[in-house]
Amino acid sequence: MRQPVRCEERNRPQRADRRDGSGAVALRAPGVLERKVRQADLKAVGELRGEICELLGRWAPPDGGAPADPEVAALLTSELVTNALLHTDGGAVVTARVTDRLRVEVRDGAERRPEPRAPSVDGTSGRGLMLVRALADAWGIRPEGGGKCVWFELGGGPA
């Protein structure tokens, strides 16, 4: 198991340069991706997996090393986005920032905190947060507005 979940204080909301409500990607700066995902738009989960891999492929830190494994980053992103779309009543906003590490945040409008739980042997859910807890270098949940932000970080040493 990696680092335990960390609770963070509420941060100022980040604003994208472009939000047209279409679900399109808004690139805010080099190494930053933001995307609004509508409720029940499960097709967007697969698209986001590709966008995270593309973002990591375009961005190389000064030392030339990769900040994170694109496959792990895509898996963890899709788990958090799927949780937000299936277990809340609204859409989500996904933000990814690449520096010497990758940080992905998924914000939704539900105040209820997700709790990692053991999946049943034949169940189809319950594994997402277990994967995040096992594979991320750091992860956490913080209240934000009337909802929450679930985030993870990969690469670049300790958070």
PAVEXDO-572375 format. One line per field, with one value per atom (N, C-alpha, C): x, y, z. Coordinates in nm, 3 decimals, padded with zeros to 5 digits. Example, Ala and Ser with C-alpha at 12.3 -4.5 7.8 and 13.67 -1.06 7.14 Angstrom:
2
east 01.319, 01.230, 01.320, 01.285, 01.367, 01.290
north -00.569, -00.450, -00.330, -00.225, -00.106, 00.003
up 00.780, 00.780, 00.780, 00.708, 00.714, 00.787
***
This chain:
159
east 00.084, 00.000, 00.089, 00.046, 00.119, 00.081, 00.103, 00.071, -00.077, -00.113, -00.254, -00.323, -00.454, -00.533, -00.502, -00.494, -00.471, -00.591, -00.633, -00.739, -00.673, -00.727, -00.673, -00.776, -00.728, -00.818, -00.874, -00.982, -01.047, -00.954, -00.931, -00.849, -00.940, -00.882, -00.957, -00.986, -01.105, -01.133, -01.044, -01.003, -00.922, -01.016, -00.984, -01.070, -00.998, -01.072, -01.016, -01.026, -00.942, -00.948, -01.073, -01.121, -01.235, -01.326, -01.451, -01.552, -01.675, -01.700, -01.816, -01.927, -01.909, -02.012, -02.023, -01.938, -01.948, -01.879, -01.806, -01.727, -01.592, -01.563, -01.436, -01.323, -01.206, -01.087, -01.048, -01.016, -00.966, -00.823, -00.728, -00.590, -00.564, -00.527, -00.512, -00.371, -00.275, -00.134, -00.060, 00.067, 00.140, 00.136, 00.103, 00.099, -00.026, -00.132, -00.257, -00.373, -00.461, -00.579, -00.699, -00.807, -00.930, -01.046, -01.135, -01.249, -01.370, -01.482, -01.609, -01.675, -01.725, -01.790, -01.933, -02.028, -02.168, -02.209, -02.310, -02.361, -02.401, -02.369, -02.402, -02.327, -02.228, -02.148, -02.030, -02.063, -01.958, -01.861, -01.901, -01.810, -01.690, -01.714, -01.608, -01.498, -01.530, -01.429, -01.317, -01.353, -01.254, -01.176, -01.246, -01.179, -01.077, -01.113, -01.021, -00.896, -00.914, -00.796, -00.695, -00.744, -00.656, -00.597, -00.675, -00.627, -00.518, -00.530, -00.426, -00.297, -00.308, -00.189, -00.125, -00.207, -00.155, -00.087, -00.148, -00.089, 00.048, 00.058, 00.186, 00.288, 00.242, 00.332, 00.388, 00.309, 00.352, 00.442, 00.429, 00.496, 00.614, 00.731, 00.850, 00.916, 00.940, 01.006, 01.150, 01.215, 01.350, 01.451, 01.435, 01.530, 01.506, 01.399, 01.371, 01.298, 01.283, 01.214, 01.063, 00.996, 00.849, 00.797, 00.700, 00.649, 00.562, 00.504, 00.415, 00.396, 00.360, 00.328, 00.191, 00.184, 00.056, -00.056, -00.024, -00.129, -00.188, -00.102, -00.151, -00.231, -00.181, -00.251, -00.389, -00.397, -00.525, -00.622, -00.572, -00.655, -00.712, -00.627, -00.673, -00.769, -00.740, -00.831, -00.968, -00.970, -01.100, -01.176, -01.106, -01.174, -01.241, -01.168, -01.227, -01.341, -01.327, -01.434, -01.557, -01.537, -01.649, -01.722, -01.647, -01.710, -01.796, -01.741, -01.816, -01.943, -01.936, -02.053, -02.158, -02.114, -02.209, -02.267, -02.191, -02.233, -02.273, -02.287, -02.334, -02.445, -02.512, -02.625, -02.589, -02.463, -02.423, -02.300, -02.247, -02.125, -02.004, -01.890, -01.764, -01.675, -01.577, -01.473, -01.341, -01.267, -01.139, -01.028, -00.930, -00.814, -00.690, -00.598, -00.470, -00.359, -00.259, -00.143, -00.018, 00.072, 00.198, 00.312, 00.393, 00.519, 00.623, 00.691, 00.777, 00.695, 00.567, 00.472, 00.338, 00.248, 00.115, 00.017, -00.069, -00.178, -00.308, -00.400, -00.532, -00.635, -00.727, -00.835, -00.969, -01.062, -01.197, -01.293, -01.360, -01.452, -01.596, -01.681, -01.823, -01.903, -02.035, -02.121, -02.179, -02.133, -02.186, -02.094, -02.153, -02.072, -02.029, -02.103, -02.071, -01.934, -01.851, -01.716, -01.718, -01.643, -01.634, -01.551, -01.587, -01.514, -01.463, -01.334, -01.284, -01.352, -01.391, -01.454, -01.407, -01.415, -01.375, -01.483, -01.444, -01.543, -01.583, -01.704, -01.745, -01.676, -01.668, -01.600, -01.663, -01.795, -01.863, -01.919, -01.887, -01.938, -01.868, -01.935, -01.877, -01.829, -01.838, -01.791, -01.715, -01.656, -01.585, -01.435, -01.383, -01.238, -01.166, -01.240, -01.179, -01.088, -01.139, -01.056, -00.947, -00.971, -00.864, -00.747, -00.777, -00.672, -00.599, -00.674, -00.612, -00.521, -00.570, -00.490, -00.364, -00.373, -00.259, -00.157, -00.202, -00.113, -00.066, -00.141, -00.103, 00.007, 00.094, 00.195, 00.132, 00.026, -00.052, -00.193, -00.291, -00.427, -00.504, -00.618, -00.697, -00.830, -00.904, -01.037, -01.044, -01.098, -01.117, -01.253, -01.317, -01.442, -01.415, -01.509, -01.493, -01.631, -01.661, -01.793, -01.898, -01.999, -02.103, -02.073, -01.951, -01.916, -01.780, -01.706, -01.574, -01.482, -01.354, -01.252, -01.178, -01.172, -01.093, -00.974, -00.852, -00.731, -00.630, -00.536, -00.421, -00.300, -00.183, -00.056, 00.028, 00.103, 00.196, 00.330, 00.438, 00.571, 00.635, 00.763, 00.835, 00.876, 00.872, 00.913, 00.799, 00.830, 00.725, 00.650, 00.522, 00.438, 00.468
north -00.117, 00.000, 00.124, 00.227, 00.353, 00.444, 00.571, 00.668, 00.665, 00.687, 00.690, 00.813, 00.808, 00.919, 01.043, 01.157, 01.284, 01.373, 01.439, 01.538, 01.673, 01.752, 01.884, 01.988, 02.105, 02.218, 02.262, 02.332, 02.382, 02.481, 02.463, 02.554, 02.644, 02.753, 02.838, 02.758, 02.774, 02.703, 02.752, 02.660, 02.693, 02.721, 02.819, 02.853, 02.822, 02.763, 02.733, 02.856, 02.863, 02.972, 02.962, 02.838, 02.819, 02.713, 02.750, 02.652, 02.678, 02.591, 02.612, 02.511, 02.426, 02.332, 02.212, 02.205, 02.097, 01.970, 01.978, 01.863, 01.862, 01.963, 01.969, 01.997, 01.959, 01.980, 02.126, 02.181, 02.317, 02.311, 02.342, 02.346, 02.482, 02.482, 02.607, 02.661, 02.577, 02.615, 02.490, 02.503, 02.380, 02.283, 02.160, 02.058, 02.058, 02.129, 02.132, 02.100, 02.013, 01.974, 01.989, 02.044, 02.050, 02.011, 01.930, 01.884, 01.867, 01.919, 01.899, 01.776, 01.688, 01.564, 01.567, 01.550, 01.550, 01.419, 01.429, 01.310, 01.205, 01.082, 00.966, 00.962, 01.047, 01.045, 00.949, 00.819, 00.720, 00.709, 00.754, 00.757, 00.848, 00.952, 01.047, 00.982, 00.876, 00.809, 00.755, 00.688, 00.636, 00.747, 00.854, 00.968, 01.030, 01.040, 01.096, 01.010, 00.879, 00.790, 00.827, 00.847, 00.884, 01.023, 01.117, 01.253, 01.260, 01.179, 01.176, 01.119, 01.012, 00.954, 01.055, 01.125, 01.226, 01.340, 01.385, 01.491, 01.449, 01.330, 01.282, 01.265, 01.225, 01.210, 01.341, 01.448, 01.580, 01.652, 01.617, 01.694, 01.616, 01.672, 01.610, 01.710, 01.674, 01.766, 01.791, 01.894, 01.930, 01.816, 01.722, 01.611, 01.505, 01.519, 01.426, 01.300, 01.274, 01.155, 01.170, 01.059, 01.062, 01.086, 01.179, 01.205, 01.093, 01.011, 00.904, 00.803, 00.682, 00.577, 00.610, 00.632, 00.671, 00.569, 00.441, 00.340, 00.345, 00.363, 00.374, 00.503, 00.613, 00.741, 00.731, 00.668, 00.652, 00.566, 00.457, 00.369, 00.443, 00.512, 00.580, 00.694, 00.766, 00.873, 00.816, 00.708, 00.651, 00.598, 00.545, 00.497, 00.612, 00.725, 00.838, 00.902, 00.916, 00.977, 00.886, 00.757, 00.663, 00.671, 00.675, 00.689, 00.814, 00.926, 01.052, 01.044, 00.981, 00.974, 00.874, 00.766, 00.663, 00.688, 00.755, 00.766, 00.907, 00.998, 01.133, 01.171, 01.281, 01.322, 01.423, 01.451, 01.549, 01.503, 01.590, 01.559, 01.582, 01.597, 01.616, 01.707, 01.766, 01.842, 01.774, 01.741, 01.671, 01.769, 01.780, 01.864, 01.779, 01.787, 01.716, 01.818, 01.811, 01.900, 01.815, 01.845, 01.773, 01.870, 01.836, 01.906, 01.795, 01.785, 01.669, 01.551, 01.573, 01.468, 01.499, 01.402, 01.421, 01.430, 01.530, 01.541, 01.549, 01.460, 01.457, 01.482, 01.574, 01.605, 01.585, 01.522, 01.502, 01.565, 01.672, 01.746, 01.715, 01.695, 01.674, 01.750, 01.751, 01.829, 01.755, 01.634, 01.557, 01.572, 01.604, 01.621, 01.488, 01.382, 01.251, 01.203, 01.169, 01.122, 00.975, 00.941, 00.800, 00.726, 00.604, 00.523, 00.397, 00.371, 00.245, 00.128, 00.029, -00.088, -00.212, -00.321, -00.448, -00.492, -00.524, -00.571, -00.715, -00.749, -00.889, -00.967, -01.095, -01.181, -01.170, -01.167, -01.162, -01.023, -00.923, -00.788, -00.717, -00.619, -00.543, -00.405, -00.376, -00.246, -00.264, -00.154, -00.158, -00.166, -00.164, -00.179, -00.048, 00.055, 00.179, 00.245, 00.272, 00.337, 00.244, 00.113, 00.019, 00.034, 00.048, 00.066, 00.198, 00.303, 00.435, 00.425, 00.367, 00.354, 00.271, 00.169, 00.080, 00.137, 00.212, 00.253, 00.398, 00.485, 00.626, 00.649, 00.746, 00.784, 00.862, 00.933, 01.005, 01.021, 01.030, 01.056, 01.112, 01.172, 01.227, 01.281, 01.333, 01.388, 01.518, 01.622, 01.748, 01.805, 01.871, 01.939, 02.057, 02.083, 02.196, 02.246, 02.371, 02.426, 02.340, 02.302, 02.213, 02.068, 02.037, 01.900, 01.861, 01.790, 01.741, 01.729, 01.712, 01.685, 01.560, 01.460, 01.340, 01.350, 01.332, 01.354, 01.242, 01.234, 01.145, 01.208, 01.162, 01.204, 01.082, 01.093, 00.989, 01.053, 00.982, 01.021, 01.133, 01.154, 01.269, 01.259, 01.144, 01.134, 01.165, 01.179, 01.200, 01.330, 01.328, 01.447, 01.548
up 00.000, 00.000, 00.000, -00.071, -00.080, 00.036, 00.020, 00.125, 00.158, 00.285, 00.321, 00.264, 00.265, 00.216, 00.300, 00.234, 00.303, 00.282, 00.385, 00.373, 00.353, 00.264, 00.237, 00.272, 00.301, 00.324, 00.190, 00.194, 00.074, 00.005, -00.121, -00.202, -00.283, -00.333, -00.425, -00.550, -00.607, -00.731, -00.844, -00.929, -01.045, -01.161, -01.242, -01.355, -01.485, -01.574, -01.706, -01.794, -01.896, -01.991, -02.077, -02.099, -02.187, -02.127, -02.106, -02.064, -02.146, -02.240, -02.325, -02.296, -02.193, -02.155, -02.248, -02.350, -02.447, -02.401, -02.291, -02.249, -02.317, -02.398, -02.468, -02.370, -02.408, -02.326, -02.331, -02.217, -02.211, -02.161, -02.248, -02.206, -02.145, -02.018, -01.945, -01.955, -01.963, -01.970, -02.013, -02.051, -02.084, -01.966, -01.994, -01.890, -01.806, -01.848, -01.771, -01.864, -01.818, -01.894, -01.802, -01.852, -01.776, -01.866, -01.811, -01.890, -01.801, -01.848, -01.780, -01.841, -01.756, -01.801, -01.752, -01.844, -01.808, -01.741, -01.656, -01.588, -01.692, -01.663, -01.746, -01.878, -01.898, -02.021, -02.002, -01.996, -01.972, -02.089, -02.206, -02.321, -02.292, -02.214, -02.180, -02.097, -02.024, -01.942, -02.031, -02.138, -02.232, -02.300, -02.336, -02.398, -02.303, -02.177, -02.079, -02.061, -02.069, -02.061, -02.170, -02.292, -02.402, -02.383, -02.333, -02.313, -02.207, -02.102, -01.998, -02.057, -02.134, -02.198, -02.293, -02.370, -02.462, -02.387, -02.279, -02.198, -02.146, -02.095, -02.043, -02.156, -02.273, -02.387, -02.438, -02.427, -02.474, -02.374, -02.249, -02.144, -02.089, -02.101, -02.042, -01.949, -01.824, -01.733, -01.777, -01.720, -01.761, -01.755, -01.662, -01.653, -01.759, -01.838, -01.947, -01.905, -01.775, -01.729, -01.736, -01.745, -01.748, -01.607, -01.589, -01.455, -01.401, -01.487, -01.442, -01.553, -01.516, -01.612, -01.672, -01.804, -01.865, -01.843, -01.843, -01.824, -01.684, -01.583, -01.445, -01.430, -01.486, -01.478, -01.543, -01.658, -01.728, -01.647, -01.589, -01.508, -01.388, -01.314, -01.193, -01.226, -01.335, -01.377, -01.411, -01.487, -01.525, -01.403, -01.305, -01.184, -01.109, -01.092, -01.019, -01.096, -01.227, -01.307, -01.307, -01.324, -01.322, -01.188, -01.077, -00.945, -00.939, -00.986, -00.982, -01.065, -01.181, -01.269, -01.221, -01.158, -01.114, -00.975, -00.889, -00.749, -00.707, -00.802, -00.770, -00.867, -00.839, -00.922, -01.031, -01.049, -01.150, -01.225, -01.303, -01.376, -01.290, -01.356, -01.286, -01.368, -01.301, -01.367, -01.336, -01.441, -01.427, -01.462, -01.374, -01.400, -01.381, -01.476, -01.466, -01.484, -01.396, -01.403, -01.403, -01.496, -01.503, -01.476, -01.378, -01.353, -01.342, -01.229, -01.208, -01.159, -01.138, -01.102, -01.170, -01.170, -01.226, -01.111, -01.116, -01.018, -01.097, -01.064, -01.127, -01.017, -01.044, -00.952, -01.022, -00.953, -01.005, -00.904, -00.948, -00.862, -00.903, -00.802, -00.827, -00.723, -00.738, -00.652, -00.533, -00.506, -00.393, -00.272, -00.158, -00.037, 00.024, -00.001, 00.059, 00.014, 00.112, 00.083, 00.040, -00.063, -00.100, 00.005, 00.032, 00.129, 00.060, 00.069, 00.014, 00.085, 00.008, 00.067, -00.007, 00.061, -00.001, -00.099, -00.221, -00.319, -00.290, -00.332, -00.320, -00.432, -00.415, -00.512, -00.650, -00.656, -00.785, -00.816, -00.736, -00.756, -00.871, -00.926, -01.037, -00.993, -00.864, -00.817, -00.687, -00.639, -00.512, -00.525, -00.647, -00.665, -00.697, -00.737, -00.783, -00.682, -00.562, -00.461, -00.409, -00.413, -00.377, -00.473, -00.602, -00.701, -00.681, -00.655, -00.631, -00.510, -00.402, -00.279, -00.303, -00.385, -00.407, -00.506, -00.606, -00.715, -00.710, -00.644, -00.641, -00.538, -00.565, -00.467, -00.352, -00.381, -00.280, -00.335, -00.246, -00.290, -00.171, -00.200, -00.092, -00.138, -00.042, -00.065, 00.012, -00.051, 00.022, -00.014, 00.084, 00.054, -00.039, -00.128, -00.220, -00.259, -00.223, -00.252, -00.186, -00.262, -00.211, -00.240, -00.281, -00.316, -00.262, -00.345, -00.302, -00.422, -00.391, -00.491, -00.446, -00.533, -00.507, -00.601, -00.549, -00.627, -00.604, -00.698, -00.680, -00.744, -00.700, -00.760, -00.790, -00.899, -00.941, -00.974, -00.944, -00.989, -00.911, -00.942, -00.889, -00.744, -00.682, -00.543, -00.448, -00.319, -00.220, -00.240, -00.205, -00.220, -00.111
***
